[in-house]
Amino acid sequence: MAEKKPFVTLAQAKDIIADVPTPFHLYDEKGIRENARLMNQAFSWNKGFKEYFAVKATPNPYILKILQEEGCGVDCSSYTELLMSEACGFSGSDIMFSSNETPAEDMRKAYELGANINLDDLTHVDFLRQVAGIPETICCRYNPGGVFTLGNGIMDNPGDAKYGMTEEQMTEAYTRLMALGAKEFGIHAFLASNTVTDDYYPELAGQLFHLAVRLHEKTGAHIKFVNLSGGVGIAYKPDQRDNDILKIGDGVRRKFEEILVPAGMGDVAIYTELGRFMLAPYGALVTTAIHEKHIYKEYIGVDACAANLMRPAMYGAYHHITVLGKEDAPCDHQYDVVGGLCENNDKFAIDRMLPEIDKGDVLYIHDTGAHGFSMGYNYNGKLRSAEVLLREDGSHQLIRRAETPADYFATFDFSPFFQ
C-alpha cells in the first residue's frame, strides 16, 4: 500500500506543540497556494474562470486571505460566513451566496454586499424581491432529478436532494426575474459529493451547458456563468487515485467547445466552488496519545475526539493516521484509535494497523483541512481546538486560539450563574 506523507516532521510538530498544546488543526500554506495555482491553471482557457472557495469547509480568515491572494472568491451560505468574508475584504462578484431555506437577514446581507445570489427555489424569486430586491445579475440552482450516473456507477441521487429547481421552474424563474429587472444569469448545480474520478466535472458541465443553451433559447436570457459547484474529491485512502485537475479542466474545455461555442455562447464564464479539493489534503489534526487500554481489543486514547473531527463518527469516513517519528516502523499493531466522548462512535480508526504506539506519541490525522475543524461541536463540554498555519518559510502562526470554558459559558452572560 502506498503511504501518505505528512507535511510536517515530528521535530516541527514538537516545536509547535511547545507553543500550542494538542489537539490542533494544522494547515500547510505552501500546499494551499500551490494547489490554488494549479486550479487556476486547469481552467485558464476560460477567461472568466473563478474558483469560489466554499467557506463552510474551512471558515478561517487567515485561510481565506491566502486564497484571496491567489485569485479566489468565496462561496457563502450563511449570514456569519458573509460577515467573515466581508471582514476579509470580499465583496461584489467575488462572493457567491447560495440560498437554501435562507432567512431574510442573510439574503439582505448578500444583496447589500453585491454578491452573486444563487436562488434555490422558484418561490425565492418573490422572497428576494420582498426582503431585498432583484439584482441585475442573478443565479438559479438546477436539480435534474433522478440519479446521477457515470458509466455503470450511480454517483448520487439528485431526485432525493432538497436542492435546486426543475428545468421548467428554471425557465419560469428566468422569465420572472427578467421582468423584475435582472439582465444576466447564472446556472448552478451540485449532483455528487467527493468524487474521485476525472469524469465527474466534464459530465456535469455537459449537462449544464446543454441546459444553458435550452434556457437561452426558451427565454432569451443572457447566461453569464455556469457554476459547477463542488464535488471534486480527494484520495483519503493511500491506495486511492488522486483527481487530475488539469485533465478535469481540459475535459470541461472540450464540452465547452462542443456545446456552448457552436451555440454562440463562448463568452460564458466557468465558476467552481471547491472546498475539499482546495483544502482537505493541506490540513491535519495533530493529537497526542494519552492512554492505552487492553481488553477485548487494543485501544489508543488520544486528546482529540469527534468534537474536533466528526467525519469518522458521522459517516464512518476514513482518515489516514501517521505516528510522527515512526513513519518507517512496521505497522504490526492493530488498534482502535479513540477520543474521550461518551459515545462509542468516537473513533478515528477501527482495527487499524499502525506502528506500536506509546503514550506521548504524536499522531497526525491526515486530510482534515476541509470539513474538519468546521464541523466541530461542544458535546460533553468539549472545547474546540486551536488552528495553526505552517508558513512557507517553516515558521508557524496561531490562526485561531483554542476555546476556553469562558467561551463555552459566554451565552449565559445574561444570567447570574457566570457573571
N, C-alpha and C positions, 0 to 999 in steps of 0.2 A: 504494500500500500504506500502511495506517495505521502509525504509528510508536509503538513502546513507549517510554515516558518513564522515565528513571532517577529514583529518589527522592533522588539526591544530585547536586550540581553538581561540576564539576571543582575549583572552589576548595575545596569541602568535602572532596572526596576527597584533595586535596593536603594539607590540614590534618591529616587522619587519617594519611596516609602519613608525615608528619613524625614521628608517634609510633609507628606500626605499619607496618613495611615491607610492601609487596605480596609475595606474594598474601595476601589475606584475604577471608573471607566477612563481608559487612556486612548488618545487619538493621535494618529500619525499625520502631521501636517504635510510632509513630503509626499506621502502616498495620495492624500486627498488632492493636492494640487496636480500631481501627475495624471491622476485619473480624470480630473475635470478637463485638463488639456486634451487628453485622448478622446473624451466625449465630444468636445468641440471639433476636433479633427475629423471624427467619424461623420459628422453632419455638415462639414464646411462647404459642401457642394450646394447647400441651401442657404441663400443669402439672408434669409430672415430667421434662421435657426436660433432657438434659445432653450437652454435647459433651465427649468423652474424646479429647484430643489424642493423636495417635499419636507417642509419644516417639521411635520409631525414625526418624521423619522429620527431627527436629532435636533431638538429645539434649543440650540445654544448660540448666543450672538457671536461668539468668537469663531465658531464654525461657519456661521452664515457670512461673516465678513470675509473669511478666506474664499468662500465660493463666490461672493460678490466680486472680489478682486480678480477671479478667474472668469468673469463674464456671465455668471449665472444669475437668474432671478429666483424668486421664491414662490412656492405653491402653499397657500394657506387655506385652512378650513375652519378657523375659529377666530373670535374677537382677540383673544390673547396672542395667537400667532400673528395676527395683523399688527398688534401693538409691538411685538418683538421685532418684526420686520421693519416697521416704521422707525423704531429706535436705531436700527442698523443702517438707515438711510435708503431703504427700498420704498419706491412709490410708483404710481402710474403703471405703465405697461410692464414694469419689472415684477409685478405681483399678479399671480393667478389666484382667484378666490373661488373655490368650488363649493357651491351651495348644496347643503344636504340637511334637510329639516332645520333650516337656518333661522335663528332668532333675528328679529328686526334690528337689534343693536348691531349685530355682526354685519348684516347687509348694508346698513347705513355707513359703517366704518369702511367697508370695502369701496363703496361708492365715493365716499369722501376722499379716499386715497387715490382714486382714479384707477383702481385695479381692473384687470380683465375679469369680469364676473361670469362665472360658469353656472348657468341655471340647470337644476337637476330635474325640474318638472314643469309641465305646461302651466300649472297653476301659479308657478313662481313669477311668471310674467307680470300678472296683476299685483302680486305681492311686492315685487321690486318697485313697480310703478307707485304703489301706495306708500311704501315706507321710505323710499329714497328718490327714485327717478330712473329713467331709462337712458343709459349712456349711448354714445354713438357706436362704440364697439362692444359687442356682447357675444357670449358663447353659450351653447346648449350642449348638454350631455346626452349621448346616444346609448341606448340599450337595444341590441338586435334580438333579444330573447333567445330561447332555445339553449343549445350547448355550443361551446366554442371548441373546435377540434383542430388538431394539426396532424395530418396523416391519418393514422388509425387511432390516435390517442385523444381522449377527452381532456382538455386543459382546464376547463372551468365551466360553470353553468350560469351564464348571464340571466337566463329566464328566472332564476331564483334570487337574483340580486335586487336590492332595493334601489339601485342607482339608475338614473337616466330615463329617457323618453323613447317611445316608439318612433319610427320614421314618420308616420302620419302626424304625430304630435310635434315632431321637429318642424315639419312643414308648416303647421298652423302657428307654432311659436314664432318662426321667422317672419311669417306674413303679418302677424300682430305686432311684432317688435318693429318692423319697418314702418307700419302705420303710426307707431308711437315715436318715431324719430331715429331708430337705430339705422346705421349706414354700413357697418362692416360686421362680419360674423365669424365665429369660430365653431369648430366641431371638436368634441372631446369624447373619449370613451376609454374604459378600463375593463378588459374582458378576461384577464387571467393574472394570477399573482405568482411572483417568484419563479418565473420560467427560466430554465437552464437549457435554452435552445436558441440558435441564431435565427430561427424561422418565425418566432412569435411577432416581433415588431413588423417585419415586412408583410406578414399575413394580415395583421391588424390594419396596417397602413393601406393595404389594398382595399379592404372593406370600407375604410373611412374615405379614401379617395373616390371610390365609386359613389358613395353616399354624397360627397361634396358635389360631384357633377350632377347627380339627380336633384339635389336641393337647389342648386343654382338654376337648373333648367325649369324646375317647378315654380320657383318663387322670384327668380331674378336677383336673389341676394348675392352680394359680393362676399365670397368666402375669403377671409383674410388669413386664417391659420387653421391648421389641423393639429390638435394636441393629442399625441399618442399616449399620454399619461404615463403610468408606471408599468410594473410587471416584469421588467427585465431583472432577473435574479442573480444570485451568486452561488458559487460552489461551496456550500457549508461543509461537505464531507471531502476528505482528501482524495478519494477516488472519483469524484465528480469532475466533469469538464467545466472549464470557465467559459462564459459567454465571450465571443469575439466581437467587441463593439464596432470595430472597423468593418467587419463583414456584415454586421447588422445594419449599420448605416448605409452601406453600399446596396444591401437588399432593399431598403426603403427607397433609395435613389432610383433603382430600376423600376419599382412600382410607380413612383412619381412620374418618371419619363414615359411609362407605358400608359398611364391613365389620365393624369392631370394635364400634362403638356399638350397632347393632341386635342384636349377639350378647351384649350386657350386659357388654362388656369395655372400656368407655370410660375405665377407670382405668389402662390400660396406659401406661407411660412410654415415650417415644421417646428412644433414645440414638443418637449418631453418633460416629464415630472418624475424623475427617478430619485428615490431615497436610498433604497437598499443597495443598488448598484453603485451609487455615488459614494456611499459612506461605510457600509457594513464591514468590508474587509479591513478598513483603516481604523477600527476601534476594537478594543479588547477589555474584558472585565478582569482586573488583576485582584486576586484574593489570596489569603493565607490559610494553609491547613492548620486548624487549631485543635482538632480532636480526631481520634480514631476509635472505631468500635468493631468488635469481633463477636458476632452472634451467628445467625444462620447465613449471613453474608458479611462481606468486609466493607466497612463504611469509612469514608474520609469526610469529616465535617470541616467546612470552611467558614470564614467570617462573612462571606456574601450569602445571599439567599434569593429566593424567587422574587422578592421585592426589588432586587437590583437587576434581575434578568428573568422575566417571567415566561419567555418563549418556550423553554423546555417544559415547564409545568403546564402551560396553557395549551400548547399544540403538540407536545411530545417532540419538539424540534431538536435537531442535533446541533450541538456546538462542540467543535473540537477542543481538546484540552492539551496544553503543553505544560509539563512541570519544568519551570525555568531552571537551567543548570543541569538538567537531566535529559536534555534533548537526545543524547546518544546512548542513553541507558536502555536496556531491553524492556519492552512493555510486557512483563511477565507476571503482573499482579492484576487481579480483577477486582474492581471497586464500584460501589455506588458513591458518587460524589454529591454530598447533600448540604443543604443550608439549615438554618435554625428555626424555620417557621413551624407552627403547629399544624402542618399539613403534610401528608405523606407524599404528595406530588412535588414537594420542594427538593427536586433532584436535578442537578446539572448533567449527570451522566448515570446510566444504569448498566451494570455489568460491563463496564468499560475497561479494556486492557490498557494499563498505564505502568510506568516505572514504579518501583516501590516508593511510597510517599511517606515522609516523616513529618511530624508536627514541626511547623515553622517553614516548610517548603512553600514557595510562591507558585501559584497556579495561574496560568494565562489562558483565559477562556476566549477563544477566537470569535471574530466576526460579530461583535456586538455594537459596531459603530452606527447601526440604524436599528430602530425599534428595540434598543437595549435599555439605556437609561430612561428613554422617553416613556416606556410602558411601566415604569416603576410605581410603587404604591406604598401605603403605610400600614398594611395589615400587621397585627401583633405589635403595633407601635414601632415597627422598624423604620429607620430614617434613611432617606435617600442619600446615596453616596456622593462623593466629590467627582468632578470631571477634570482631567488633566490633559494638556496638549503637549505632545513631544514635538518640539520645534525642529525645523530643518537643520539647525546647527547642533542638534543633540541636547540642547537645554530643555527644561520642562517648565510649563506655566500652568498654574491653577486657573481653570476657566469656569469652575463652579465649586464653591465650598460645599462640604457635606452639611446636611441638615443637622440641627441641634434639637433637643427637646423643646426649646423655646419656639422654634419654627412649628413643631408639631402642635403645640398648645396655642399658637397665635390666634386661631379662630375662636378661642374662648376669651379674647381680650375684653369683651363686653361684660364678662361675668366676674363674680367676686373670687372665683377659685384660683385664678392665675394672674392676679394683679402684680 
